[in-house]
Amino acid sequence: MNTSKFWITPVIMLFVSSCSSLPISENELTGSIEINNEFAAADDSQSLSAENGWLDELDLEALSAFVLEVMDNNPNYQEVALRMQAAGYNADVAAGRLLPRVGASASASRTGVETPVANTSNSFSLGLDASWEADVWGRLSANTASARSNYEVAVYDFYGARLSLAAQVAQGWFDVIEAKQQWDLASSTVLNYERATDIIRNRFERGLSSGLDLRLSITSLEAAKATEAQRQESYNTSVRRLELFAGRYPAASLEVSGGIPDVLDAIPAGVPLDLLERRPDLQSAKAKLYASGYRALAANKALLPSISITARGSNTSEEFGELLKFDNVFWNLVGGITQPIFQGGQLRYTAKAEQLNFEAQKQNYAQTLLRAFKEVEDALDRDRSLAAGVEHTELAAQNAIAAEAVALEQYSQGLIRISTLLQSQRSALTQQSQLLSIKKQRINNRISLYLSLGGDFSMESSQGTNSANINNNGKNEQNLSVGQEITS
């Protein structure tokens, strides 16, 4: 199967020529993309059934439980979550500017004179002030929409961090499994080398082999013991790295269960291109584009007059108890219009700068889309390559192990030289180690593919079946499965 190619020149042209008006529309963002590849061609007959998330496809309950623990305790993840909530409250602040502002005031004073006649007087007052700027041109609404888009950026960054963290934890989990398998392989290699050395020592004592053979065998044995110690240290390091994700003390005591799967689910022949829309970075870039467009719109509207209404009512009395009778109420209502005339070009230059920022953000969105395509293509291509590598390396390892057993038997009978035996031992060790490594690379690449797609291969997770609930106060209810993104 040839590597699929994306014809996305229209995408570049789209972002250069479209979005001339503000705010931009969904159609101006997406437009028509000419695609001619087997990756994007949906094939309903080969589509996968809906999954609950890519972690479920790995079928490791211990890993799923550990990912949840990481989500609860990882400091970096919690920081992103808090910043997302703060962005939500900032959006509420911007929305509040559309409403009237009302304030109350109260004052009390006592004055007196001593000459020519001693006299004192009291004064109490209550006041109520209200002001409201009419959003005639939509400037305040544009600022509110920009703030809301910034909140959406924070939301998608949050889910991007969630998906990325889950992927890193899963890959780290398999790193630990592979490190343990490499350690076990090194330990079994030491045992094999010890048995071979015993055979060579026995032949040497019987005068059937030279001291050189024995020394070469002992050299290989000691080197294997050194490798075993290195593999143990590598395993402990991998466990500590995994423990840090969960905010645990790095004591290398975490129990990691499961194994590296020998068989992975087949990738559908036609993966719908719509899956890419789940990617948090694409959604975040789109929200940034909208935010920039609304800021440019607001900057243009700032050149127009602003219309405001202010009202004030007050009651003054010399007796505090008389305040509530409202006998001396004074009120006024004022409407005003303000038109900027000269500010050294600040408003005009700000509008131009925001427009250019908007154009730059369009290019950023296009680049993010291109990067998404590349990441998916790389992961798909690597998956095919690693699948073939696993198959061939497994055959090579099986033959190398069989060759090592034959070589040991033949050497014990004096049919081959020590160099042939040592070479067969090294080959068996190398091929087994490479098999463990390439299996780990394949599962980690599959996780990278899930990450590049924003989830598993099913479409249901991209259709909002488990979408996040975003409250008006900026708080986010985390009811989303890992790998499934919100839809706006």
N, C-alpha and C positions, 0 to 999 in steps of 0.2 A: 504494500500500500504506500503510494507516494505521499510525501509530506504535503499536506494541504496548504494552499496559498490563499491569502486574502487580497482581493482587489479593492483597496480602500482609498484610491485617489479621490473618489467622490467625497469621502469623509473630510479630507483636507480642504477640498474646494468648498464644502458645506460650511466649515467654520471660518473660512476666509470671507465668504460672500454673504452668508445669511445673518440672521439676528440683527438686521439693520434697525429695527424698532425695539423699544424697551417698554415693558419687560419682555423677555423672550418667551416663546411658547415651547411646548413639548416637541412639536413638529420641527421647530427650528433647531432643536438640540439633536434630534435623531435623524430626521430627513430620510432619504432613500440611500441605502448602502448596497452597492452591487457586490454580491458574493458569488464566487464560483469555486466551491471546494466541497470535499466530502465530509469535512468536519461539521459544517453548518447545515448540511442537507438533512433535514429531519426525516427519519425513517420510523413511522409509527409501528411497523411490524417488528422492529428490533428494539423498541424503547423499553427501558427498565421500568419495573413497577415502582411505585412511590416508596421512598425510604424515609425513616424518621431522622435522617442525618448521616453524614459520612462516618461518624464514630460507630454507628450501629453496624455499618458494613464491616468494620474491623472485628466485630464480635468479641470484644474483650471487656467484660464487665468491670474488672479491676481498673483498667485504663479509663473507662468512662467515669467511674467513681472518683478516680484521682483527678481527672480534669475538673470535675465539679468542686473538689477541694481546692484546686488551684484558683478557680474563679472566686472563691470566697476569701482567699488569703493572700493572693499575689499583690504586693504593694503597687506595682506599676499599673496593673489593671484597675485597682481601686482608685488610683489617682485619675485615670482617664474617665472613670465613671463619675467621679465627683465634679470634674471639669465639665462634663456633659450636663449635669444637673445645674451647674452654675450658668452655663450658656442658656438653659431653659428659662431661668429666672431673669436673665438679661433680656430675653425675648419678651417676657411679660412686662418688663420695664418700658420697652419701646411701645408695646401695645397700649400701655397706660397713658401715653402721651396723646392718644386720640380722644381721651375723655376729658371732661371739665375738671379743673382743679379747684377745690373748695377748702378754705381754711377758716378757722375761728380764732378770735383774739379777745382777750380780756385785760383790763387795766384798772388800777385803783391808785388814787393820789390823795394827799392831804397837804393843804397849804395853810399858812397862817402868817399874820402880821402882829407886831407888838405895839407899834405906835401908828397913828395917834391913839387908836383904840384896839385893844387886843381882840383878834378875831381869827377863827380857824374855819376852814371849809373842807368838805370831802367831795370827791368826784369818782364815780364808778362808771365804767363803760363796757359794753359787749359789742363785738363786731363780727360780721360774717362776710368773707370775701370769696368771690368766685371768678374764674377766668377760663376762657375757652378759645382755642384757635381753630377756626373752621378749616377743614381740610379740603378747600375748594379745588386745588390743583392736583391733589393726590400726593403731595410731598410727604406728609406724615404717614400715609398709608405705605408709600414706597419704603420709608425708613423702617416701618414695622415689618414689612415683608422681608427686608434685608436681614433684620435681626432674627426673624423666624428661620430664614434660610441658613444663617450662621448656626442656629441651634441644630438644624438638620445636619449640617456639617459635623457638629460635635457628636450627634447620634450615630452617624455612619462611621465616624472615626472610632467611636466606642465599639461598634460591632466589628469593625475591622480589627481592632485590638483583640477583641474576644476570639474571633476566628483565627487570627495569627497566633495568639497565645495557645489556643487549643491545638493547633497544628504543631507548634514547637514542642509542646508537652508530649504529644503523640510520637513525634520523631525522636524526642529524647528518651521516651519509654523503649522504643525499639533499639535505640543506641545502647541502652543498658542491657537489653536482652542479647544483642549481638556481642557486647563486651563480655557478658557472662559465658556465652557459647565459645568465644575465642579463648577465654580463660580455661574452660573445661577442655577444649581441644589441646591447649598447651599442656595441661596436666596429663591428659592421656598420651600425649607425645612423649612426655618424660617417662612414663611407664613403659612405652614401647621401646624407647631408647635404652632404658635400663635392662629390659629383657634382651635386646640385641647385644648390649655390652657384656652381659653375663655369658651369652653364647660365645662371643669373641674371646673373652677372658678364659673360658673353658678350653677353647681351641688353642689359645696361646699356651696355657699350662700343659697341654698335651703335645705341644710342639707343632701344631698344625697351621698356626698363623704367626705372623711376625709381631714384634712389639709395636711396630708402626701402626698396624691395623688397630691394636688395642688403644693406642694413644689417640688416633683419629676418632674412634668411637667414643672415647671418654670426652674428647673435645666437643663432639656433637651433643652428648648428654648434658654437659655443663652449660652449653649455649642454650639448650632447650629449657634448663632450669631458670636461666636468666630471663628467657622469654616468658616463662610462666610467671615470674615475679612482676614483669612489666605488664602482662595482661591483667594481673590482679590489681595493680595500681590504676590501670586504665578503667577497670570496672568500678573501682571505688570513686574515681573522679566523675564518671558518668552518673553514678547514683547521687553524688553530692550536687551535681548540676541540676538534677531532677528535683531534689529536695528543696533547692532554693526557689524553684518556681512556686512551690506551695507555701513558701514562707517558713519552712522548717529549718531547724538547726542542721547544718551539713555534716551529719555524723555517719553518712554512708550506711545507714541502717534500714533504709526503705526496702520493703519486700516487693519486688517486681515479678509478676507472674505472667504466664502466657508464653507464646513463641512467635517466631516470625512466620506468617502464613506462607505455605508453599504455593497456594493457588489464590489468585485475586480475581474478583469479578471482572468479567469482560467489559471493556468500554463499548458502549453502543456505537453501531456503525454511523449513526447520524445523531450527533449531540446538538440540540437546538441552540442557535446563537443567543436566544433570549436568556439562557442561563447566565451569560456574562453580566446581564443587568443586575444580578444579585450582588455583584462584587461591591463591597463597601467603599473601596477607593473610587470606583466609577460613580457611585451614588453621591459620595462626598464631593467629587469634582463637579458633578452636575449641580449640587446645592451651592457650591462656591460660585459657579457661573451665574446662577440665579441671584445670589446675594450681590455679586458685583454688578449685575444688570440693574438691580433695584437701587443700588447706591448711585449709579450713573443717572438713573431717572430722577432720584431725589435731588442730586446736585443740579440738574437742569431746572427742576421746579423751584429751586432756591432763588433763581433769578426773577421769579414772579412775585407780585405783591402778596403779603400775608394779611389775613383778615382775622381780627380777634375781638372778643367781647369780654368786658370786665364789669362786674357788679359788686357793690358794697352796700351793706346795711349796718347801722349801728344804733345803739340806744345809750343815752347818757343820763345819769341821775346822781343827785347828791346823797341819796339813801340807797343802800345796797338792796333793800327789799323792794324798792320801786323799779328795779331794772326789768323785772319780769312783767310789768304792766304795759310796757312798750308805749308809753305816752309820748316819749320824745324821740321816736324813731327817725333816723335820717338815712336816706338811701340815694344811691345814684347808679345809673346804668350808662356805660360808655361803649360805643363801638368804634373801632379804629382800623385803619388800613395802613400798612407800611410797605413802601416800595424802596428797595435798595437802589441808590443812585451812584455813589462812588465809594468803593472800598479798596482802591488800588488794584483792581482786577482779581481780587481773591476768589470771588464766586465764579467768575468766568474760567479762571485757570483750574479751579477745583473741578468744575464740570468737565473740562477737557482731560484732566488727569484721570478722573473716574471712567471716562469713556475709553481711554487708552488701557486702563486696568482691565476693563471689561473685555476689550479685544485680546489682551494678553491671556485672560482667563479662558477664552475660547481656545486658544492654542494649547493651553495646559490640559484642557479637557480632551482635545484631539490626541495629545501625546499620551495621556493616561489610557485612552482607548487603544492606541497602538501598542502600548506596553502590555495591556491585558491580552491582546491577541498573541503577542510574542510569547508571553509566559505560558499560555495554553498550548501553543504550538510546540514550544520546547519540552513541556511536560509530556505531551502526547508522543513526540518523537523519542524522548528518553525512555518512556514506558515500553515502546516496542523494542528498543535496543537492549534494555535491561532484561526483558523477558527472554530474548534470544540468548543473552549472556548467561542467564541462570541455567537455561537448558544445556548449553554447551559446557559450562563450568561444572555442572553436576555430573555429566558424562566423563569429563576429564578427571574429576575427583574420584569417581568410582573406579576408573581404570588405574589411577595412581595408587589407590589403596590396595587394589589387587596386585599391582606390580610390586609394591613394597613387601607384601606377604611372600610372593614368589621369590623375590631377591633374597629375603632373609633365609628362606628354605634352601635356595641354591648356594648361598654363601656358607651355610652350616655344613653343606656337603662338599665344599671346596670347589664349586663349579664356576664361581665368578669372583672378581676381585672386590676388595673393600670399597673402592671408589664407586663401583656400580651400586652397591648396597646403600652407601651414604647418599648418592644421588637420588635413588628411589625414595629414600626416607624424606629428603628435603622436598621432593616433588609432591609426595603425598600430603605433607604438611602445608605446602604452599597452596595446592589446589583446594584443600578443605577450608583453609582460612579464606581464600578468595570466594569460595561458594557462600560462606557465612556473610562476608562483606557485601557481595553483590545482591544477595537476598534482602539484606537490610537497606541497601541503596534503592532497590525496587519498591519496597513498601513505603519508604520515605518519599520517593518521587511520586508515588500514588497520592500520598497526603498533600504534596505540593500541587498536584493536579486538582485535588479538591479545593485547595486554597485559591488557586488561580481561577476556578469556576465559581467561587463563592459558596460552595456546598457540594452535595452529591450530584449524581447524574439525573435525578428526577426533577420534573418541572413543578411539582406541587410545592416544594419548599421555596420556589421563586414567585409563588402566586399569593403569598400573604396568608397561608393557612395557619401559620404560627407567628403572625406579625406582632411587633411590639406595640404596647399601648403607651402612648405619650400623653401624659396629663397636661392640662393647661398651665400648671405651675412649674413645668419643666422637669418633673420627676418622671422616671422611666421605670415601668414595671418589667422586670427581667423574666418574661415568660417565654423567651425565644430559645429554641434548641440550638446547640452549637452548630454553626455552618449554615443556618437559615437566616436570611436577612429581612429587614423590614421593607415594606413597600410604601411609597408615598403616593 
